[in-house]
Amino acid sequence: MTSLPSSSGGLEIVFNSQRNLKVSLPNSAPSPATIASLITYLSEHYLADTPKKDLFVLDGTVRPGILVLVNDADWELEGEGACELKNGDEVVFVSTLHGG
């Protein structure tokens, strides 16, 4: 399963200044890959050893204030963490929090 998570709105700082990541999720047959499994994978493989992890995840899901888009659609309309991913899907994480 391949998805293209992208971070924006300041989240690239959490992912070592990378704005785009190409991720191949392990085949979890018979269960399809979901947004929840992508978030877990990113947390374990990209953020495991960083104190900045807390800027992205809280209690196993994205922190409040992070907009998640799956192929340009809000994940809330697609079932949030249960949203199934297909090969080639694009997932975008956008931080809506900013200082002032």
N, CA, C and O atoms as CSV, one atom per row, in Angstrom:
chain,resi,resn,atom,element,x,y,z
A,1,MET,N,N,0.864,-1.175,0.000
A,1,MET,CA,C,0.000,0.000,0.000
A,1,MET,C,C,0.898,1.221,0.000
A,1,MET,O,O,1.769,1.352,0.860
A,2,THR,N,N,0.702,2.088,-0.925
A,2,THR,CA,C,1.514,3.294,-0.997
A,2,THR,C,C,0.622,4.502,-0.829
A,2,THR,O,O,-0.426,4.604,-1.467
A,3,SER,N,N,1.025,5.397,0.011
A,3,SER,CA,C,0.331,6.665,0.136
A,3,SER,C,C,1.378,7.757,0.200
A,3,SER,O,O,2.543,7.500,0.500
A,4,LEU,N,N,0.965,8.946,-0.077
A,4,LEU,CA,C,1.893,10.068,-0.104
A,4,LEU,C,C,1.510,11.084,0.952
A,4,LEU,O,O,0.831,12.064,0.645
A,5,PRO,N,N,1.933,10.871,2.198
A,5,PRO,CA,C,1.611,11.859,3.206
A,5,PRO,C,C,2.416,13.130,2.980
A,5,PRO,O,O,3.603,13.091,2.657
A,6,SER,N,N,1.769,14.201,3.151
A,6,SER,CA,C,2.415,15.493,2.992
A,6,SER,C,C,2.112,16.301,4.234
A,6,SER,O,O,1.012,16.216,4.779
A,7,SER,N,N,3.053,17.066,4.675
A,7,SER,CA,C,2.803,17.914,5.829
A,7,SER,C,C,2.913,19.362,5.407
A,7,SER,O,O,3.691,19.719,4.523
A,8,SER,N,N,2.123,20.177,6.053
A,8,SER,CA,C,2.109,21.586,5.706
A,8,SER,C,C,1.736,22.386,6.941
A,8,SER,O,O,1.425,21.826,7.992
A,9,GLY,N,N,1.770,23.675,6.801
A,9,GLY,CA,C,1.375,24.529,7.905
A,9,GLY,C,C,2.299,24.419,9.098
A,9,GLY,O,O,1.877,24.661,10.228
A,10,GLY,N,N,3.558,24.057,8.871
A,10,GLY,CA,C,4.523,23.959,9.952
A,10,GLY,C,C,4.829,22.544,10.395
A,10,GLY,O,O,5.781,22.335,11.146
A,11,LEU,N,N,4.055,21.566,9.954
A,11,LEU,CA,C,4.312,20.192,10.385
A,11,LEU,C,C,5.587,19.606,9.814
A,11,LEU,O,O,6.087,18.606,10.329
A,12,GLU,N,N,6.126,20.205,8.759
A,12,GLU,CA,C,7.357,19.655,8.192
A,12,GLU,C,C,8.488,19.653,9.217
A,12,GLU,O,O,9.425,18.863,9.104
A,13,ILE,N,N,8.406,20.529,10.211
A,13,ILE,CA,C,9.426,20.549,11.264
A,13,ILE,C,C,9.430,19.237,12.045
A,13,ILE,O,O,10.475,18.811,12.538
A,14,VAL,N,N,8.275,18.600,12.160
A,14,VAL,CA,C,8.174,17.331,12.863
A,14,VAL,C,C,8.825,16.207,12.058
A,14,VAL,O,O,9.359,15.256,12.629
A,15,PHE,N,N,8.779,16.321,10.726
A,15,PHE,CA,C,9.303,15.286,9.842
A,15,PHE,C,C,10.640,15.694,9.219
A,15,PHE,O,O,10.849,15.511,8.020
A,16,ASN,N,N,11.542,16.245,10.034
A,16,ASN,CA,C,12.893,16.602,9.600
A,16,ASN,C,C,12.916,17.472,8.351
A,16,ASN,O,O,13.697,17.232,7.431
A,17,SER,N,N,12.061,18.478,8.328
A,17,SER,CA,C,11.976,19.449,7.232
A,17,SER,C,C,11.531,18.841,5.907
A,17,SER,O,O,11.699,19.468,4.861
A,18,GLN,N,N,10.976,17.653,5.924
A,18,GLN,CA,C,10.468,17.034,4.709
A,18,GLN,C,C,8.987,17.385,4.550
A,18,GLN,O,O,8.178,17.127,5.441
A,19,ARG,N,N,8.650,17.971,3.411
A,19,ARG,CA,C,7.256,18.323,3.150
A,19,ARG,C,C,6.489,17.162,2.533
A,19,ARG,O,O,5.266,17.102,2.657
A,20,ASN,N,N,7.175,16.249,1.878
A,20,ASN,CA,C,6.528,15.113,1.230
A,20,ASN,C,C,7.264,13.830,1.584
A,20,ASN,O,O,8.494,13.778,1.579
A,21,LEU,N,N,6.504,12.818,1.884
A,21,LEU,CA,C,7.052,11.503,2.168
A,21,LEU,C,C,6.308,10.489,1.311
A,21,LEU,O,O,5.086,10.564,1.180
A,22,LYS,N,N,7.018,9.564,0.740
A,22,LYS,CA,C,6.381,8.459,0.042
A,22,LYS,C,C,6.504,7.251,0.958
A,22,LYS,O,O,7.606,6.816,1.291
A,23,VAL,N,N,5.366,6.720,1.358
A,23,VAL,CA,C,5.336,5.664,2.358
A,23,VAL,C,C,4.677,4.424,1.777
A,23,VAL,O,O,3.610,4.509,1.169
A,24,SER,N,N,5.304,3.286,1.962
A,24,SER,CA,C,4.706,2.002,1.622
A,24,SER,C,C,4.373,1.305,2.929
A,24,SER,O,O,5.264,0.885,3.667
A,25,LEU,N,N,3.096,1.187,3.205
A,25,LEU,CA,C,2.671,0.511,4.422
A,25,LEU,C,C,2.799,-0.993,4.243
A,25,LEU,O,O,2.544,-1.511,3.156
A,26,PRO,N,N,3.188,-1.695,5.291
A,26,PRO,CA,C,3.269,-3.147,5.195
A,26,PRO,C,C,1.894,-3.725,4.883
A,26,PRO,O,O,0.874,-3.200,5.329
A,27,ASN,N,N,1.874,-4.796,4.123
A,27,ASN,CA,C,0.618,-5.453,3.788
A,27,ASN,C,C,0.031,-6.030,5.064
A,27,ASN,O,O,0.648,-6.871,5.718
A,28,SER,N,N,-1.157,-5.575,5.411
A,28,SER,CA,C,-1.794,-6.026,6.650
A,28,SER,C,C,-2.991,-6.923,6.356
A,28,SER,O,O,-3.978,-6.913,7.091
A,29,ALA,N,N,-2.896,-7.702,5.272
A,29,ALA,CA,C,-4.000,-8.591,4.885
A,29,ALA,C,C,-4.340,-9.493,6.056
A,29,ALA,O,O,-3.424,-9.928,6.755
A,30,PRO,N,N,-5.595,-9.798,6.308
A,30,PRO,CA,C,-6.743,-9.470,5.484
A,30,PRO,C,C,-7.304,-8.078,5.732
A,30,PRO,O,O,-8.244,-7.664,5.052
A,31,SER,N,N,-6.751,-7.353,6.686
A,31,SER,CA,C,-7.248,-6.005,6.972
A,31,SER,C,C,-6.622,-4.992,6.024
A,31,SER,O,O,-5.411,-5.022,5.805
A,32,PRO,N,N,-7.427,-4.095,5.458
A,32,PRO,CA,C,-6.858,-3.051,4.594
A,32,PRO,C,C,-6.154,-1.985,5.431
A,32,PRO,O,O,-6.440,-1.823,6.617
A,33,ALA,N,N,-5.241,-1.270,4.804
A,33,ALA,CA,C,-4.571,-0.156,5.477
A,33,ALA,C,C,-5.586,0.962,5.702
A,33,ALA,O,O,-6.469,1.192,4.875
A,34,THR,N,N,-5.449,1.641,6.813
A,34,THR,CA,C,-6.348,2.738,7.163
A,34,THR,C,C,-5.525,3.965,7.538
A,34,THR,O,O,-4.305,3.891,7.686
A,35,ILE,N,N,-6.206,5.079,7.688
A,35,ILE,CA,C,-5.530,6.288,8.165
A,35,ILE,C,C,-4.928,6.019,9.545
A,35,ILE,O,O,-3.812,6.455,9.828
A,36,ALA,N,N,-5.651,5.312,10.396
A,36,ALA,CA,C,-5.133,5.000,11.728
A,36,ALA,C,C,-3.832,4.223,11.638
A,36,ALA,O,O,-2.891,4.507,12.379
A,37,SER,N,N,-3.762,3.235,10.730
A,37,SER,CA,C,-2.519,2.466,10.600
A,37,SER,C,C,-1.402,3.321,10.006
A,37,SER,O,O,-0.233,3.112,10.330
A,38,LEU,N,N,-1.739,4.276,9.148
A,38,LEU,CA,C,-0.735,5.200,8.607
A,38,LEU,C,C,-0.181,6.087,9.715
A,38,LEU,O,O,1.030,6.292,9.796
A,39,ILE,N,N,-1.046,6.609,10.560
A,39,ILE,CA,C,-0.603,7.468,11.666
A,39,ILE,C,C,0.300,6.677,12.612
A,39,ILE,O,O,1.329,7.184,13.058
A,40,THR,N,N,-0.079,5.451,12.916
A,40,THR,CA,C,0.750,4.594,13.766
A,40,THR,C,C,2.098,4.333,13.108
A,40,THR,O,O,3.137,4.421,13.761
A,41,TYR,N,N,2.083,4.014,11.821
A,41,TYR,CA,C,3.321,3.745,11.091
A,41,TYR,C,C,4.230,4.970,11.098
A,41,TYR,O,O,5.426,4.850,11.362
A,42,LEU,N,N,3.677,6.142,10.811
A,42,LEU,CA,C,4.485,7.366,10.816
A,42,LEU,C,C,5.071,7.619,12.200
A,42,LEU,O,O,6.238,7.993,12.325
A,43,SER,N,N,4.270,7.418,13.232
A,43,SER,CA,C,4.731,7.630,14.607
A,43,SER,C,C,5.869,6.690,14.975
A,43,SER,O,O,6.843,7.098,15.609
A,44,GLU,N,N,5.741,5.431,14.574
A,44,GLU,CA,C,6.738,4.427,14.947
A,44,GLU,C,C,7.998,4.477,14.095
A,44,GLU,O,O,9.087,4.190,14.591
A,45,HIS,N,N,7.869,4.840,12.808
A,45,HIS,CA,C,9.016,4.768,11.899
A,45,HIS,C,C,9.666,6.121,11.599
A,45,HIS,O,O,10.838,6.167,11.225
A,46,TYR,N,N,8.946,7.191,11.752
A,46,TYR,CA,C,9.503,8.511,11.443
A,46,TYR,C,C,9.674,9.381,12.682
A,46,TYR,O,O,10.499,10.294,12.686
A,47,LEU,N,N,8.909,9.109,13.725
A,47,LEU,CA,C,8.916,10.009,14.878
A,47,LEU,C,C,9.269,9.327,16.194
A,47,LEU,O,O,9.175,9.950,17.251
A,48,ALA,N,N,9.668,8.074,16.151
A,48,ALA,CA,C,9.888,7.302,17.375
A,48,ALA,C,C,10.900,7.938,18.315
A,48,ALA,O,O,10.719,7.898,19.532
A,49,ASP,N,N,11.954,8.519,17.777
A,49,ASP,CA,C,13.035,9.031,18.617
A,49,ASP,C,C,13.103,10.550,18.646
A,49,ASP,O,O,14.175,11.117,18.856
A,50,THR,N,N,11.989,11.206,18.440
A,50,THR,CA,C,12.008,12.660,18.428
A,50,THR,C,C,11.058,13.237,19.472
A,50,THR,O,O,9.937,12.752,19.626
A,51,PRO,N,N,11.493,14.256,20.181
A,51,PRO,CA,C,10.588,14.901,21.137
A,51,PRO,C,C,9.463,15.668,20.433
A,51,PRO,O,O,8.490,16.069,21.071
A,52,LYS,N,N,9.597,15.868,19.132
A,52,LYS,CA,C,8.581,16.601,18.376
A,52,LYS,C,C,7.365,15.743,18.039
A,52,LYS,O,O,6.382,16.238,17.487
A,53,LYS,N,N,7.434,14.474,18.369
A,53,LYS,CA,C,6.328,13.552,18.081
A,53,LYS,C,C,5.014,14.082,18.648
A,53,LYS,O,O,3.960,13.939,18.028
A,54,ASP,N,N,5.084,14.691,19.821
A,54,ASP,CA,C,3.879,15.202,20.475
A,54,ASP,C,C,3.219,16.343,19.713
A,54,ASP,O,O,2.069,16.685,19.988
A,55,LEU,N,N,3.927,16.931,18.764
A,55,LEU,CA,C,3.324,17.975,17.936
A,55,LEU,C,C,2.418,17.382,16.860
A,55,LEU,O,O,1.611,18.089,16.256
A,56,PHE,N,N,2.560,16.070,16.626
A,56,PHE,CA,C,1.783,15.394,15.587
A,56,PHE,C,C,0.719,14.460,16.156
A,56,PHE,O,O,-0.424,14.479,15.702
A,57,VAL,N,N,1.079,13.650,17.137
A,57,VAL,CA,C,0.133,12.661,17.668
A,57,VAL,C,C,-0.172,12.898,19.141
A,57,VAL,O,O,0.651,13.396,19.908
A,58,LEU,N,N,-1.384,12.520,19.496
A,58,LEU,CA,C,-1.829,12.572,20.887
A,58,LEU,C,C,-2.803,11.411,21.076
A,58,LEU,O,O,-3.802,11.319,20.364
A,59,ASP,N,N,-2.524,10.548,22.009
A,59,ASP,CA,C,-3.382,9.390,22.291
A,59,ASP,C,C,-3.649,8.535,21.054
A,59,ASP,O,O,-4.770,8.073,20.844
A,60,GLY,N,N,-2.614,8.327,20.236
A,60,GLY,CA,C,-2.726,7.421,19.107
A,60,GLY,C,C,-3.360,7.971,17.844
A,60,GLY,O,O,-3.556,7.232,16.880
A,61,THR,N,N,-3.682,9.244,17.832
A,61,THR,CA,C,-4.236,9.852,16.628
A,61,THR,C,C,-3.637,11.246,16.465
A,61,THR,O,O,-2.896,11.707,17.333
A,62,VAL,N,N,-3.950,11.913,15.370
A,62,VAL,CA,C,-3.390,13.250,15.179
A,62,VAL,C,C,-3.946,14.192,16.235
A,62,VAL,O,O,-5.084,14.053,16.682
A,63,ARG,N,N,-3.131,15.138,16.616
A,63,ARG,CA,C,-3.535,16.126,17.618
A,63,ARG,C,C,-4.705,16.963,17.106
A,63,ARG,O,O,-4.855,17.144,15.897
A,64,PRO,N,N,-5.519,17.464,18.002
A,64,PRO,CA,C,-6.531,18.436,17.575
A,64,PRO,C,C,-5.831,19.629,16.925
A,64,PRO,O,O,-4.767,20.054,17.374
A,65,GLY,N,N,-6.428,20.157,15.883
A,65,GLY,CA,C,-5.822,21.277,15.178
A,65,GLY,C,C,-5.050,20.857,13.945
A,65,GLY,O,O,-4.502,21.705,13.240
A,66,ILE,N,N,-4.996,19.555,13.669
A,66,ILE,CA,C,-4.352,19.073,12.448
A,66,ILE,C,C,-5.446,18.568,11.518
A,66,ILE,O,O,-6.183,17.636,11.841
A,67,LEU,N,N,-5.532,19.194,10.379
A,67,LEU,CA,C,-6.495,18.809,9.354
A,67,LEU,C,C,-5.903,17.663,8.553
A,67,LEU,O,O,-4.747,17.727,8.133
A,68,VAL,N,N,-6.687,16.616,8.341
A,68,VAL,CA,C,-6.234,15.459,7.571
A,68,VAL,C,C,-7.089,15.373,6.312
A,68,VAL,O,O,-8.315,15.294,6.380
A,69,LEU,N,N,-6.422,15.389,5.169
A,69,LEU,CA,C,-7.111,15.288,3.885
A,69,LEU,C,C,-6.685,14.002,3.189
A,69,LEU,O,O,-5.497,13.686,3.125
A,70,VAL,N,N,-7.656,13.269,2.673
A,70,VAL,CA,C,-7.395,12.059,1.899
A,70,VAL,C,C,-7.902,12.333,0.485
A,70,VAL,O,O,-9.105,12.452,0.254
A,71,ASN,N,N,-6.969,12.429,-0.447
A,71,ASN,CA,C,-7.326,12.775,-1.836
A,71,ASN,C,C,-8.194,14.034,-1.865
A,71,ASN,O,O,-9.217,14.081,-2.548
A,72,ASP,N,N,-7.771,15.041,-1.121
A,72,ASP,CA,C,-8.414,16.361,-1.037
A,72,ASP,C,C,-9.743,16.376,-0.306
A,72,ASP,O,O,-10.432,17.396,-0.331
A,73,ALA,N,N,-10.134,15.287,0.346
A,73,ALA,CA,C,-11.383,15.249,1.118
A,73,ALA,C,C,-11.043,15.155,2.604
A,73,ALA,O,O,-10.128,14.430,2.996
A,74,ASP,N,N,-11.781,15.888,3.421
A,74,ASP,CA,C,-11.582,15.858,4.864
A,74,ASP,C,C,-11.818,14.437,5.381
A,74,ASP,O,O,-12.823,13.808,5.050
A,75,TRP,N,N,-10.896,13.946,6.184
A,75,TRP,CA,C,-10.999,12.577,6.679
A,75,TRP,C,C,-12.244,12.359,7.518
A,75,TRP,O,O,-12.708,11.225,7.642
A,76,GLU,N,N,-12.801,13.421,8.101
A,76,GLU,CA,C,-14.034,13.295,8.878
A,76,GLU,C,C,-15.187,12.828,7.995
A,76,GLU,O,O,-16.103,12.160,8.475
A,77,LEU,N,N,-15.150,13.171,6.722
A,77,LEU,CA,C,-16.185,12.738,5.782
A,77,LEU,C,C,-15.934,11.317,5.284
A,77,LEU,O,O,-16.820,10.688,4.707
A,78,GLU,N,N,-14.732,10.823,5.510
A,78,GLU,CA,C,-14.329,9.507,5.004
A,78,GLU,C,C,-14.231,8.450,6.105
A,78,GLU,O,O,-13.808,7.324,5.844
A,79,GLY,N,N,-14.620,8.804,7.332
A,79,GLY,CA,C,-14.582,7.824,8.425
A,79,GLY,C,C,-13.416,7.983,9.378
A,79,GLY,O,O,-13.146,7.092,10.183
A,80,GLU,N,N,-12.717,9.116,9.296
A,80,GLU,CA,C,-11.556,9.408,10.146
A,80,GLU,C,C,-10.550,8.266,10.113
A,80,GLU,O,O,-10.155,7.840,9.027
A,81,GLY,N,N,-10.125,7.761,11.254
A,81,GLY,CA,C,-9.085,6.731,11.310
A,81,GLY,C,C,-9.451,5.440,10.607
A,81,GLY,O,O,-8.567,4.693,10.188
A,82,ALA,N,N,-10.739,5.164,10.471
A,82,ALA,CA,C,-11.187,3.939,9.813
A,82,ALA,C,C,-11.163,4.044,8.292
A,82,ALA,O,O,-11.392,3.055,7.595
A,83,CYS,N,N,-10.889,5.229,7.782
A,83,CYS,CA,C,-10.858,5.431,6.324
A,83,CYS,C,C,-9.821,4.497,5.707
A,83,CYS,O,O,-8.648,4.526,6.077
A,84,GLU,N,N,-10.266,3.671,4.764
A,84,GLU,CA,C,-9.370,2.721,4.111
A,84,GLU,C,C,-8.555,3.417,3.023
A,84,GLU,O,O,-9.073,4.236,2.263
A,85,LEU,N,N,-7.282,3.077,2.968
A,85,LEU,CA,C,-6.383,3.638,1.968
A,85,LEU,C,C,-6.171,2.658,0.833
A,85,LEU,O,O,-6.130,1.443,1.029
A,86,LYS,N,N,-6.040,3.211,-0.347
A,86,LYS,CA,C,-5.746,2.407,-1.529
A,86,LYS,C,C,-4.413,2.854,-2.101
A,86,LYS,O,O,-3.955,3.964,-1.826
A,87,ASN,N,N,-3.794,2.004,-2.887
A,87,ASN,CA,C,-2.531,2.333,-3.518
A,87,ASN,C,C,-2.660,3.645,-4.288
A,87,ASN,O,O,-3.573,3.813,-5.097
A,88,GLY,N,N,-1.747,4.563,-4.033
A,88,GLY,CA,C,-1.734,5.841,-4.732
A,88,GLY,C,C,-2.513,6.945,-4.054
A,88,GLY,O,O,-2.494,8.080,-4.528
A,89,ASP,N,N,-3.202,6.652,-2.951
A,89,ASP,CA,C,-3.924,7.708,-2.243
A,89,ASP,C,C,-2.943,8.761,-1.740
A,89,ASP,O,O,-1.800,8.454,-1.402
A,90,GLU,N,N,-3.400,9.984,-1.698
A,90,GLU,CA,C,-2.599,11.076,-1.153
A,90,GLU,C,C,-3.227,11.524,0.157
A,90,GLU,O,O,-4.417,11.831,0.226
A,91,VAL,N,N,-2.397,11.553,1.195
A,91,VAL,CA,C,-2.838,11.976,2.518
A,91,VAL,C,C,-2.038,13.221,2.873
A,91,VAL,O,O,-0.811,13.229,2.781
A,92,VAL,N,N,-2.743,14.272,3.279
A,92,VAL,CA,C,-2.103,15.538,3.623
A,92,VAL,C,C,-2.462,15.888,5.058
A,92,VAL,O,O,-3.630,15.828,5.443
A,93,PHE,N,N,-1.462,16.253,5.848
A,93,PHE,CA,C,-1.653,16.720,7.218
A,93,PHE,C,C,-1.333,18.207,7.230
A,93,PHE,O,O,-0.241,18.621,6.842
A,94,VAL,N,N,-2.296,19.004,7.678
A,94,VAL,CA,C,-2.109,20.455,7.716
A,94,VAL,C,C,-2.363,20.953,9.131
A,94,VAL,O,O,-3.446,20.759,9.682
A,95,SER,N,N,-1.370,21.586,9.704
A,95,SER,CA,C,-1.553,22.181,11.024
A,95,SER,C,C,-2.330,23.485,10.875
A,95,SER,O,O,-1.957,24.362,10.096
A,96,THR,N,N,-3.401,23.594,11.625
A,96,THR,CA,C,-4.181,24.827,11.601
A,96,THR,C,C,-3.828,25.725,12.772
A,96,THR,O,O,-4.397,26.804,12.935
A,97,LEU,N,N,-2.884,25.271,13.587
A,97,LEU,CA,C,-2.464,26.051,14.758
A,97,LEU,C,C,-1.279,26.927,14.392
A,97,LEU,O,O,-0.358,26.484,13.706
A,98,HIS,N,N,-1.304,28.141,14.842
A,98,HIS,CA,C,-0.192,29.042,14.567
A,98,HIS,C,C,-0.123,30.090,15.667
A,98,HIS,O,O,-1.109,30.382,16.343
A,99,GLY,N,N,1.030,30.626,15.818
A,99,GLY,CA,C,1.223,31.665,16.825
A,99,GLY,C,C,0.784,33.016,16.317
A,99,GLY,O,O,0.469,33.171,15.138
A,100,GLY,N,N,0.762,33.952,17.161
A,100,GLY,CA,C,0.338,35.270,16.719
A,100,GLY,C,C,0.856,36.357,17.597
A,100,GLY,O,O,0.582,37.532,17.351
